[in-house]
Amino acid sequence: MGGGDSAGRLVRPFTLTGGRTRPSRADFTLIATVTAVDPQPAEAARCQPEHTRILRLCAEPMAVAELAARLDLPVSVVVILLCDLLEAGRITVRPPRPVSRTTPDLDLLKKVRDGLGRL
């Protein structure tokens, strides 16, 4: 009976996305942070259960990769669902902060090295 479970698992993501295989936007990377809008828009359409779970999980900011793990869904499927929610005005997305291009503070690095050496 494990074969039936496997087949059901393969069909489910396709059903969740309405057959879509590509996101409609490029806003979402694995480390982009998603947050549910509070309060939710009054004119918001009724959601699928997975959309509702995303909104609940994103009451606090959450990375796309963590969200996919908690939902136990492929990242590609989660990104398509997130696109739906973003376009409906139900979530916000914040890209990762760029890495600073400044040179490291050598004094700080030396203090860390010295502190580690004393351990």
N, CA, C and O atoms as a GROMACS GRO file, in nm:
protein
  476
    1MET      N    1   0.080  -0.120   0.000
    1MET     CA    2   0.000   0.000   0.000
    1MET      C    3   0.084   0.126   0.000
    1MET      O    4   0.032   0.235  -0.023
    2GLY      N    5   0.214   0.113   0.026
    2GLY     CA    6   0.302   0.228   0.025
    2GLY      C    7   0.305   0.297  -0.110
    2GLY      O    8   0.327   0.418  -0.116
    3GLY      N    9   0.283   0.220  -0.222
    3GLY     CA   10   0.283   0.280  -0.354
    3GLY      C   11   0.172   0.382  -0.371
    3GLY      O   12   0.191   0.485  -0.436
    4GLY      N   13   0.055   0.352  -0.313
    4GLY     CA   14  -0.057   0.447  -0.322
    4GLY      C   15  -0.026   0.576  -0.249
    4GLY      O   16  -0.060   0.685  -0.296
    5ASP      N   17   0.040   0.563  -0.133
    5ASP     CA   18   0.078   0.682  -0.057
    5ASP      C   19   0.175   0.767  -0.137
    5ASP      O   20   0.166   0.889  -0.139
    6SER      N   21   0.269   0.700  -0.202
    6SER     CA   22   0.368   0.771  -0.282
    6SER      C   23   0.302   0.844  -0.397
    6SER      O   24   0.335   0.960  -0.424
    7ALA      N   25   0.209   0.779  -0.465
    7ALA     CA   26   0.139   0.842  -0.577
    7ALA      C   27   0.058   0.961  -0.529
    7ALA      O   28   0.053   1.065  -0.595
    8GLY      N   29  -0.008   0.947  -0.412
    8GLY     CA   30  -0.086   1.057  -0.357
    8GLY      C   31   0.001   1.175  -0.324
    8GLY      O   32  -0.038   1.290  -0.342
    9ARG      N   33   0.120   1.147  -0.274
    9ARG     CA   34   0.215   1.253  -0.238
    9ARG      C   35   0.261   1.329  -0.362
    9ARG      O   36   0.285   1.449  -0.356
   10LEU      N   37   0.272   1.259  -0.476
   10LEU     CA   38   0.315   1.324  -0.600
   10LEU      C   39   0.204   1.411  -0.658
   10LEU      O   40   0.233   1.514  -0.719
   11VAL      N   41   0.081   1.372  -0.642
   11VAL     CA   42  -0.030   1.447  -0.699
   11VAL      C   43  -0.060   1.572  -0.617
   11VAL      O   44  -0.097   1.675  -0.674
   12ARG      N   45  -0.043   1.566  -0.488
   12ARG     CA   46  -0.082   1.674  -0.399
   12ARG      C   47  -0.020   1.810  -0.434
   12ARG      O   48  -0.093   1.908  -0.446
   13PRO      N   49   0.112   1.820  -0.450
   13PRO     CA   50   0.168   1.952  -0.484
   13PRO      C   51   0.112   2.009  -0.614
   13PRO      O   52   0.088   2.129  -0.624
   14PHE      N   53   0.090   1.924  -0.713
   14PHE     CA   54   0.033   1.968  -0.839
   14PHE      C   55  -0.107   2.026  -0.815
   14PHE      O   56  -0.144   2.127  -0.874
   15THR      N   57  -0.183   1.961  -0.730
   15THR     CA   58  -0.317   2.007  -0.699
   15THR      C   59  -0.313   2.139  -0.622
   15THR      O   60  -0.393   2.229  -0.648
   16LEU      N   61  -0.221   2.151  -0.527
   16LEU     CA   62  -0.211   2.272  -0.446
   16LEU      C   63  -0.184   2.396  -0.530
   16LEU      O   64  -0.232   2.505  -0.499
   17THR      N   65  -0.107   2.379  -0.635
   17THR     CA   66  -0.068   2.494  -0.718
   17THR      C   67  -0.159   2.515  -0.838
   17THR      O   68  -0.135   2.602  -0.920
   18GLY      N   69  -0.264   2.434  -0.847
   18GLY     CA   70  -0.354   2.446  -0.962
   18GLY      C   71  -0.283   2.411  -1.092
   18GLY      O   72  -0.318   2.463  -1.198
   19GLY      N   73  -0.184   2.324  -1.084
   19GLY     CA   74  -0.110   2.282  -1.203
   19GLY      C   75   0.004   2.374  -1.241
   19GLY      O   76   0.077   2.345  -1.336
   20ARG      N   77   0.022   2.483  -1.167
   20ARG     CA   78   0.132   2.574  -1.198
   20ARG      C   79   0.263   2.514  -1.152
   20ARG      O   80   0.272   2.453  -1.045
   21THR      N   81   0.366   2.530  -1.234
   21THR     CA   82   0.497   2.476  -1.200
   21THR      C   83   0.602   2.585  -1.180
   21THR      O   84   0.713   2.557  -1.136
   22ARG      N   85   0.568   2.708  -1.212
   22ARG     CA   86   0.662   2.820  -1.197
   22ARG      C   87   0.594   2.933  -1.120
   22ARG      O   88   0.476   2.962  -1.141
   23PRO      N   89   0.671   2.999  -1.032
   23PRO     CA   90   0.614   3.113  -0.960
   23PRO      C   91   0.588   3.230  -1.054
   23PRO      O   92   0.654   3.244  -1.158
   24SER      N   93   0.493   3.312  -1.018
   24SER     CA   94   0.459   3.429  -1.100
   24SER      C   95   0.550   3.548  -1.071
   24SER      O   96   0.546   3.648  -1.141
   25ARG      N   97   0.632   3.536  -0.967
   25ARG     CA   98   0.722   3.644  -0.927
   25ARG      C   99   0.857   3.586  -0.888
   25ARG      O  100   0.870   3.466  -0.866
   26ALA      N  101   0.957   3.674  -0.881
   26ALA     CA  102   1.092   3.630  -0.844
   26ALA      C  103   1.134   3.687  -0.708
   26ALA      O  104   1.253   3.701  -0.682
   27ASP      N  105   1.037   3.719  -0.623
   27ASP     CA  106   1.065   3.782  -0.493
   27ASP      C  107   1.122   3.686  -0.390
   27ASP      O  108   1.182   3.730  -0.292
   28PHE      N  109   1.104   3.557  -0.410
   28PHE     CA  110   1.131   3.461  -0.303
   28PHE      C  111   1.258   3.381  -0.326
   28PHE      O  112   1.270   3.306  -0.423
   29THR      N  113   1.353   3.397  -0.234
   29THR     CA  114   1.471   3.312  -0.229
   29THR      C  115   1.456   3.226  -0.104
   29THR      O  116   1.363   3.246  -0.026
   30LEU      N  117   1.544   3.131  -0.086
   30LEU     CA  118   1.534   3.043   0.031
   30LEU      C  119   1.544   3.120   0.162
   30LEU      O  120   1.484   3.080   0.262
   31ILE      N  121   1.619   3.231   0.162
   31ILE     CA  122   1.639   3.304   0.287
   31ILE      C  123   1.561   3.435   0.293
   31ILE      O  124   1.581   3.515   0.385
   32ALA      N  125   1.472   3.458   0.196
   32ALA     CA  126   1.384   3.574   0.205
   32ALA      C  127   1.291   3.554   0.325
   32ALA      O  128   1.252   3.441   0.355
   33THR      N  129   1.256   3.662   0.392
   33THR     CA  130   1.172   3.656   0.512
   33THR      C  131   1.029   3.697   0.477
   33THR      O  132   1.006   3.800   0.415
   34VAL      N  133   0.935   3.612   0.518
   34VAL     CA  134   0.794   3.633   0.488
   34VAL      C  135   0.721   3.662   0.619
   34VAL      O  136   0.745   3.597   0.720
   35THR      N  137   0.631   3.762   0.615
   35THR     CA  138   0.550   3.797   0.731
   35THR      C  139   0.407   3.819   0.687
   35THR      O  140   0.382   3.884   0.586
   36ALA      N  141   0.312   3.765   0.762
   36ALA     CA  142   0.170   3.786   0.733
   36ALA      C  143   0.134   3.931   0.763
   36ALA      O  144   0.182   3.988   0.861
   37VAL      N  145   0.049   3.989   0.680
   37VAL     CA  146   0.000   4.125   0.700
   37VAL      C  147  -0.101   4.122   0.814
   37VAL      O  148  -0.187   4.035   0.821
   38ASP      N  149  -0.088   4.220   0.903
   38ASP     CA  150  -0.180   4.228   1.016
   38ASP      C  151  -0.234   4.368   1.026
   38ASP      O  152  -0.156   4.462   1.042
   39PRO      N  153  -0.364   4.388   1.016
   39PRO     CA  154  -0.467   4.288   0.994
   39PRO      C  155  -0.474   4.246   0.848
   39PRO      O  156  -0.424   4.316   0.759
   40GLN      N  157  -0.535   4.132   0.824
   40GLN     CA  158  -0.551   4.083   0.688
   40GLN      C  159  -0.647   4.174   0.612
   40GLN      O  160  -0.740   4.230   0.671
   41PRO      N  161  -0.626   4.190   0.481
   41PRO     CA  162  -0.715   4.275   0.401
   41PRO      C  163  -0.860   4.227   0.411
   41PRO      O  164  -0.887   4.107   0.407
   42ALA      N  165  -0.953   4.322   0.422
   42ALA     CA  166  -1.094   4.288   0.437
   42ALA      C  167  -1.148   4.215   0.314
   42ALA      O  168  -1.233   4.127   0.326
   43GLU      N  169  -1.097   4.252   0.196
   43GLU     CA  170  -1.148   4.193   0.072
   43GLU      C  171  -1.074   4.065   0.032
   43GLU      O  172  -1.090   4.017  -0.080
   44ALA      N  173  -0.996   4.010   0.123
   44ALA     CA  174  -0.917   3.890   0.092
   44ALA      C  175  -1.009   3.773   0.059
   44ALA      O  176  -1.107   3.746   0.129
   45ALA      N  177  -0.976   3.704  -0.050
   45ALA     CA  178  -1.052   3.588  -0.092
   45ALA      C  179  -1.028   3.472   0.003
   45ALA      O  180  -0.929   3.469   0.076
   46ARG      N  181  -1.119   3.378   0.001
   46ARG     CA  182  -1.105   3.258   0.084
   46ARG      C  183  -0.982   3.179   0.040
   46ARG      O  184  -0.954   3.165  -0.079
   47CYS      N  185  -0.908   3.129   0.138
   47CYS     CA  186  -0.782   3.060   0.113
   47CYS      C  187  -0.798   2.909   0.113
   47CYS      O  188  -0.893   2.854   0.168
   48GLN      N  189  -0.701   2.844   0.049
   48GLN     CA  190  -0.685   2.700   0.065
   48GLN      C  191  -0.630   2.677   0.206
   48GLN      O  192  -0.574   2.769   0.266
   49PRO      N  193  -0.646   2.556   0.259
   49PRO     CA  194  -0.591   2.528   0.393
   49PRO      C  195  -0.441   2.557   0.402
   49PRO      O  196  -0.393   2.603   0.506
   50GLU      N  197  -0.366   2.530   0.296
   50GLU     CA  198  -0.222   2.555   0.299
   50GLU      C  199  -0.192   2.704   0.308
   50GLU      O  200  -0.097   2.744   0.376
   51HIS      N  201  -0.271   2.787   0.240
   51HIS     CA  202  -0.254   2.933   0.251
   51HIS      C  203  -0.276   2.976   0.395
   51HIS      O  204  -0.201   3.057   0.449
   52THR      N  205  -0.380   2.922   0.457
   52THR     CA  206  -0.411   2.956   0.596
   52THR      C  207  -0.298   2.914   0.688
   52THR      O  208  -0.263   2.988   0.780
   53ARG      N  209  -0.240   2.795   0.665
   53ARG     CA  210  -0.127   2.750   0.747
   53ARG      C  211  -0.008   2.843   0.730
   53ARG      O  212   0.061   2.875   0.828
   54ILE      N  213   0.017   2.887   0.608
   54ILE     CA  214   0.128   2.980   0.583
   54ILE      C  215   0.105   3.109   0.661
   54ILE      O  216   0.196   3.159   0.728
   55LEU      N  217  -0.015   3.163   0.654
   55LEU     CA  218  -0.046   3.287   0.724
   55LEU      C  219  -0.027   3.271   0.875
   55LEU      O  220   0.024   3.361   0.942
   56ARG      N  221  -0.067   3.157   0.928
   56ARG     CA  222  -0.052   3.132   1.071
   56ARG      C  223   0.096   3.123   1.109
   56ARG      O  224   0.139   3.182   1.208
   57LEU      N  225   0.173   3.048   1.029
   57LEU     CA  226   0.316   3.033   1.058
   57LEU      C  227   0.392   3.165   1.044
   57LEU      O  228   0.491   3.188   1.113
   58CYS      N  229   0.344   3.250   0.955
   58CYS     CA  230   0.414   3.376   0.927
   58CYS      C  231   0.363   3.492   1.011
   58CYS      O  232   0.384   3.609   0.976
   59ALA      N  233   0.295   3.462   1.120
   59ALA     CA  234   0.256   3.569   1.212
   59ALA      C  235   0.382   3.640   1.261
   59ALA      O  236   0.380   3.760   1.287
   60GLU      N  237   0.490   3.565   1.272
   60GLU     CA  238   0.623   3.618   1.301
   60GLU      C  239   0.707   3.594   1.175
   60GLU      O  240   0.684   3.496   1.105
   61PRO      N  241   0.803   3.681   1.145
   61PRO     CA  242   0.884   3.663   1.023
   61PRO      C  243   0.947   3.524   1.016
   61PRO      O  244   0.998   3.473   1.116
   62MET      N  245   0.943   3.465   0.896
   62MET     CA  246   0.997   3.330   0.877
   62MET      C  247   1.060   3.320   0.739
   62MET      O  248   1.006   3.370   0.641
   63ALA      N  249   1.175   3.254   0.732
   63ALA     CA  250   1.243   3.232   0.605
   63ALA      C  251   1.166   3.131   0.522
   63ALA      O  252   1.102   3.041   0.575
   64VAL      N  253   1.173   3.146   0.390
   64VAL     CA  254   1.103   3.058   0.297
   64VAL      C  255   1.144   2.912   0.319
   64VAL      O  256   1.058   2.824   0.320
   65ALA      N  257   1.273   2.886   0.337
   65ALA     CA  258   1.320   2.749   0.356
   65ALA      C  259   1.260   2.687   0.483
   65ALA      O  260   1.219   2.571   0.482
   66GLU      N  261   1.255   2.764   0.591
   66GLU     CA  262   1.197   2.713   0.715
   66GLU      C  263   1.048   2.687   0.699
   66GLU      O  264   0.995   2.588   0.750
   67LEU      N  265   0.981   2.775   0.629
   67LEU     CA  266   0.838   2.760   0.603
   67LEU      C  267   0.811   2.631   0.526
   67LEU      O  268   0.719   2.557   0.560
   68ALA      N  269   0.889   2.604   0.423
   68ALA     CA  270   0.872   2.481   0.344
   68ALA      C  271   0.895   2.358   0.432
   68ALA      O  272   0.822   2.259   0.420
   69ALA      N  273   0.994   2.365   0.519
   69ALA     CA  274   1.022   2.252   0.608
   69ALA      C  275   0.906   2.229   0.704
   69ALA      O  276   0.866   2.115   0.726
   70ARG      N  277   0.854   2.334   0.761
   70ARG     CA  278   0.743   2.319   0.856
   70ARG      C  279   0.616   2.271   0.789
   70ARG      O  280   0.537   2.199   0.850
   71LEU      N  281   0.595   2.310   0.663
   71LEU     CA  282   0.477   2.265   0.589
   71LEU      C  283   0.496   2.127   0.529
   71LEU      O  284   0.400   2.064   0.486
   72ASP      N  285   0.621   2.079   0.527
   72ASP     CA  286   0.656   1.950   0.466
   72ASP      C  287   0.614   1.949   0.319
   72ASP      O  288   0.555   1.853   0.269
   73LEU      N  289   0.646   2.058   0.251
   73LEU     CA  290   0.617   2.072   0.108
   73LEU      C  291   0.744   2.114   0.036
   73LEU      O  292   0.832   2.176   0.096
   74PRO      N  293   0.755   2.082  -0.093
   74PRO     CA  294   0.871   2.128  -0.170
   74PRO      C  295   0.875   2.282  -0.174
   74PRO      O  296   0.771   2.347  -0.178
   75VAL      N  297   0.994   2.336  -0.171
   75VAL     CA  298   1.011   2.482  -0.175
   75VAL      C  299   0.942   2.540  -0.298
   75VAL      O  300   0.880   2.646  -0.289
   76SER      N  301   0.951   2.473  -0.411
   76SER     CA  302   0.889   2.524  -0.534
   76SER      C  303   0.739   2.542  -0.518
   76SER      O  304   0.682   2.639  -0.569
   77VAL      N  305   0.674   2.452  -0.449
   77VAL     CA  306   0.530   2.461  -0.425
   77VAL      C  307   0.501   2.575  -0.328
   77VAL      O  308   0.408   2.653  -0.350
   78VAL      N  309   0.578   2.586  -0.223
   78VAL     CA  310   0.558   2.692  -0.124
   78VAL      C  311   0.575   2.828  -0.189
   78VAL      O  312   0.500   2.921  -0.159
   79VAL      N  313   0.673   2.843  -0.277
   79VAL     CA  314   0.696   2.972  -0.344
   79VAL      C  315   0.575   3.010  -0.429
   79VAL      O  316   0.537   3.127  -0.432
   80ILE      N  317   0.514   2.914  -0.497
   80ILE     CA  318   0.394   2.944  -0.577
   80ILE      C  319   0.280   2.989  -0.486
   80ILE      O  320   0.210   3.084  -0.518
   81LEU      N  321   0.263   2.922  -0.373
   81LEU     CA  322   0.159   2.963  -0.277
   81LEU      C  323   0.188   3.101  -0.219
   81LEU      O  324   0.097   3.180  -0.199
   82LEU      N  325   0.316   3.128  -0.192
   82LEU     CA  326   0.354   3.260  -0.141
   82LEU      C  327   0.326   3.369  -0.244
   82LEU      O  328   0.285   3.479  -0.208
   83CYS      N  329   0.348   3.340  -0.370
   83CYS     CA  330   0.318   3.437  -0.476
   83CYS      C  331   0.169   3.473  -0.473
   83CYS      O  332   0.133   3.590  -0.486
   84ASP      N  333   0.083   3.372  -0.455
   84ASP     CA  334  -0.061   3.397  -0.445
   84ASP      C  335  -0.090   3.493  -0.330
   84ASP      O  336  -0.165   3.589  -0.346
   85LEU      N  337  -0.031   3.466  -0.215
   85LEU     CA  338  -0.057   3.548  -0.097
   85LEU      C  339   0.000   3.689  -0.111
   85LEU      O  340  -0.062   3.785  -0.066
   86LEU      N  341   0.116   3.701  -0.174
   86LEU     CA  342   0.176   3.833  -0.194
   86LEU      C  343   0.090   3.917  -0.289
   86LEU      O  344   0.065   4.035  -0.265
   87GLU      N  345   0.045   3.855  -0.396
   87GLU     CA  346  -0.038   3.926  -0.494
   87GLU      C  347  -0.174   3.965  -0.435
   87GLU      O  348  -0.234   4.063  -0.479
   88ALA      N  349  -0.222   3.891  -0.335
   88ALA     CA  350  -0.347   3.923  -0.267
   88ALA      C  351  -0.327   4.024  -0.155
   88ALA      O  352  -0.424   4.066  -0.091
   89GLY      N  353  -0.201   4.065  -0.130
   89GLY     CA  354  -0.173   4.162  -0.024
   89GLY      C  355  -0.180   4.104   0.116
   89GLY      O  356  -0.200   4.177   0.212
   90ARG      N  357  -0.164   3.972   0.128
   90ARG     CA  358  -0.179   3.907   0.258
   90ARG      C  359  -0.047   3.883   0.329
   90ARG      O  360  -0.046   3.851   0.448
   91ILE      N  361   0.065   3.897   0.257
   91ILE     CA  362   0.198   3.882   0.319
   91ILE      C  363   0.290   3.990   0.266
   91ILE      O  364   0.263   4.055   0.165
   92THR      N  365   0.400   4.009   0.338
   92THR     CA  366   0.509   4.093   0.288
   92THR      C  367   0.632   4.003   0.279
   92THR      O  368   0.643   3.904   0.351
   93VAL      N  369   0.724   4.041   0.191
   93VAL     CA  370   0.848   3.964   0.177
   93VAL      C  371   0.963   4.062   0.184
   93VAL      O  372   0.961   4.169   0.124
   94ARG      N  373   1.064   4.021   0.260
   94ARG     CA  374   1.183   4.105   0.274
   94ARG      C  375   1.303   4.024   0.226
   94ARG      O  376   1.331   3.916   0.279
   95PRO      N  377   1.373   4.075   0.126
   95PRO     CA  378   1.492   4.002   0.078
   95PRO      C  379   1.599   4.000   0.186
   95PRO      O  380   1.598   4.083   0.278
   96PRO      N  381   1.691   3.905   0.176
   96PRO     CA  382   1.799   3.901   0.275
   96PRO      C  383   1.881   4.028   0.269
   96PRO      O  384   1.895   4.090   0.164
   97ARG      N  385   1.935   4.065   0.382
   97ARG     CA  386   2.022   4.184   0.386
   97ARG      C  387   2.151   4.154   0.312
   97ARG      O  388   2.206   4.045   0.325
   98PRO      N  389   2.198   4.250   0.235
   98PRO     CA  390   2.324   4.225   0.165
   98PRO      C  391   2.440   4.213   0.263
   98PRO      O  392   2.443   4.278   0.368
   99VAL      N  393   2.535   4.131   0.227
   99VAL     CA  394   2.654   4.114   0.309
   99VAL      C  395   2.738   4.240   0.298
   99VAL      O  396   2.758   4.293   0.188
  100SER      N  397   2.787   4.286   0.410
  100SER     CA  398   2.868   4.407   0.412
  100SER      C  399   2.997   4.384   0.334
  100SER      O  400   3.060   4.279   0.346
  101ARG      N  401   3.035   4.479   0.258
  101ARG     CA  402   3.158   4.470   0.178
  101ARG      C  403   3.276   4.538   0.248
  101ARG      O  404   3.384   4.551   0.190
  102THR      N  405   3.256   4.580   0.372
  102THR     CA  406   3.364   4.646   0.444
  102THR      C  407   3.464   4.542   0.492
  102THR      O  408   3.430   4.424   0.507
  103THR      N  409   3.584   4.586   0.516
  103THR     CA  410   3.686   4.494   0.564
  103THR      C  411   3.658   4.461   0.710
  103THR      O  412   3.605   4.544   0.783
  104PRO      N  413   3.693   4.340   0.753
  104PRO     CA  414   3.666   4.302   0.890
  104PRO      C  415   3.748   4.387   0.988
  104PRO      O  416   3.856   4.435   0.955
  105ASP      N  417   3.694   4.404   1.106
  105ASP     CA  418   3.761   4.477   1.212
  105ASP      C  419   3.871   4.387   1.269
  105ASP      O  420   3.842   4.292   1.342
  106LEU      N  421   3.997   4.416   1.234
  106LEU     CA  422   4.108   4.330   1.275
  106LEU      C  423   4.126   4.325   1.425
  106LEU      O  424   4.161   4.221   1.481
  107ASP      N  425   4.102   4.438   1.493
  107ASP     CA  426   4.114   4.438   1.639
  107ASP      C  427   4.013   4.341   1.702
  107ASP      O  428   4.046   4.266   1.793
  108LEU      N  429   3.890   4.344   1.651
  108LEU     CA  430   3.788   4.254   1.702
  108LEU      C  431   3.826   4.109   1.675
  108LEU      O  432   3.812   4.024   1.763
  109LEU      N  433   3.872   4.080   1.555
  109LEU     CA  434   3.913   3.944   1.522
  109LEU      C  435   4.027   3.895   1.612
  109LEU      O  436   4.028   3.779   1.652
  110LYS      N  437   4.121   3.982   1.642
  110LYS     CA  438   4.232   3.945   1.731
  110LYS      C  439   4.182   3.916   1.872
  110LYS      O  440   4.227   3.821   1.935
  111LYS      N  441   4.087   3.998   1.921
  111LYS     CA  442   4.031   3.975   2.054
  111LYS      C  443   3.957   3.842   2.058
  111LYS      O  444   3.966   3.769   2.157
  112VAL      N  445   3.883   3.809   1.952
  112VAL     CA  446   3.813   3.681   1.947
  112VAL      C  447   3.914   3.567   1.947
  112VAL      O  448   3.898   3.469   2.020
  113ARG      N  449   4.019   3.580   1.864
  113ARG     CA  450   4.123   3.477   1.858
  113ARG      C  451   4.187   3.456   1.995
  113ARG      O  452   4.204   3.344   2.041
  114ASP      N  453   4.221   3.568   2.060
  114ASP     CA  454   4.284   3.561   2.193
  114ASP      C  455   4.190   3.498   2.295
  114ASP      O  456   4.232   3.418   2.379
  115GLY      N  457   4.065   3.536   2.288
  115GLY     CA  458   3.966   3.480   2.380
  115GLY      C  459   3.949   3.331   2.360
  115GLY      O  460   3.939   3.255   2.456
  116LEU      N  461   3.946   3.289   2.236
  116LEU     CA  462   3.936   3.145   2.206
  116LEU      C  463   4.061   3.071   2.251
  116LEU      O  464   4.053   2.957   2.298
  117GLY      N  465   4.177   3.135   2.237
  117GLY     CA  466   4.302   3.074   2.280
  117GLY      C  467   4.307   3.051   2.431
  117GLY      O  468   4.372   2.958   2.478
  118ARG      N  469   4.238   3.138   2.507
  118ARG     CA  470   4.235   3.124   2.652
  118ARG      C  471   4.141   3.013   2.698
  118ARG      O  472   4.149   2.968   2.813
  119LEU      N  473   4.055   2.969   2.613
  119LEU     CA  474   3.960   2.862   2.651
  119LEU      C  475   4.033   2.736   2.660
  119LEU      O  476   3.973   2.632   2.691
   0.00000   0.00000   0.00000
